[in-house]
Amino acid sequence: NTDTIDIPGFDSMTFKADAAEQAVNLYNPKQNTCYFKMSLYLKDDTKLWESNLVEPGKGIYEMELLQSLPAGSYEDAILKYECFAMDEKQTPLNGSEIKLTLKVME
């Protein structure tokens, strides 16, 4: 069914404190028929990171944050998924926002 977009869900992500480079596992499930663009925000809308377009079956395993975070727990961070058709126009499709906790460890 080409009408459904599978969005991976997360409860939390663990980051290293005071570091821009982070190891992650964000991916676009291979059964999808659209590109993903993912971005991460704190609950006050501070943008931490944004991906390029990710095709189905591909993932992002390292990210560089726009700003590093001190150790702590950041509730209600937002992982935003924007979905785009895989055609010349790259028409925006439905997206999704997932609330999660960023666990930033020393």
C-alpha positions in Angstrom: 0.0 0.0 0.0 1.7 3.2 -1.2 -0.6 5.4 1.0 1.0 4.4 4.3 4.2 5.8 5.5 6.0 3.9 8.2 7.5 6.3 10.8 9.9 4.7 13.3 9.1 5.7 16.9 11.4 6.4 19.8 10.9 7.1 23.5 14.3 8.5 24.0 17.7 9.1 22.5 21.0 9.1 24.4 23.6 11.7 23.6 27.0 12.5 24.9 27.2 15.8 26.8 29.1 18.8 25.4 29.7 17.1 22.0 28.4 18.0 18.6 29.1 14.6 17.1 26.5 12.0 18.1 25.9 8.4 17.2 22.3 7.7 16.3 20.1 5.2 14.4 17.6 7.1 12.4 16.3 5.5 9.2 13.7 5.4 6.5 12.1 1.9 6.4 12.7 0.2 3.1 9.0 -0.4 2.5 8.4 3.4 2.3 7.9 5.0 -1.1 9.0 8.5 -0.1 12.0 10.4 1.1 12.4 11.4 4.7 13.8 14.7 6.1 14.3 14.5 9.8 15.0 17.2 12.3 15.4 17.4 16.0 14.2 20.3 18.2 14.2 21.0 21.9 10.7 21.7 23.3 11.3 25.5 23.1 11.8 25.1 19.3 15.6 25.3 19.4 16.7 23.4 16.3 19.5 20.9 17.1 19.8 19.1 13.8 18.3 18.6 10.4 19.0 15.8 7.8 19.2 15.9 4.1 16.7 13.7 2.2 17.0 10.1 3.2 15.8 7.5 0.7 13.9 4.3 1.8 16.3 1.6 3.2 18.9 4.2 4.1 19.7 5.6 7.5 21.7 8.2 9.5 24.1 6.8 12.0 26.0 10.0 12.9 24.7 13.5 13.3 26.4 16.8 14.1 24.3 18.9 16.4 24.1 22.6 15.7 24.8 23.1 19.4 26.0 20.7 22.0 24.0 20.1 25.2 25.1 19.9 28.8 24.3 16.7 30.7 20.7 16.3 31.7 17.4 15.0 30.7 15.5 17.1 28.0 11.8 16.1 28.1 9.5 16.7 25.2 12.2 17.1 22.5 10.7 16.7 19.1 11.9 14.5 16.3 10.1 15.8 13.2 9.7 13.7 10.1 8.9 15.4 6.8 8.1 13.1 3.9 8.5 13.9 0.2 7.4 12.1 -2.9 10.2 10.4 -4.9 9.5 12.4 -8.1 11.0 15.4 -9.7 8.7 17.8 -7.8 9.5 16.1 -4.4 5.9 17.0 -3.3 5.6 17.2 0.4 3.5 14.4 1.9 2.2 13.9 5.4 4.8 14.1 8.2 4.9 13.3 11.8 6.3 14.7 15.0 7.4 12.4 17.8 8.0 13.6 21.3 10.9 11.9 23.1 13.4 12.5 25.9 17.0 13.4 25.2 19.2 11.8 27.7 22.5 13.6 27.7 25.2 11.8 29.6 28.6 12.8 30.8 
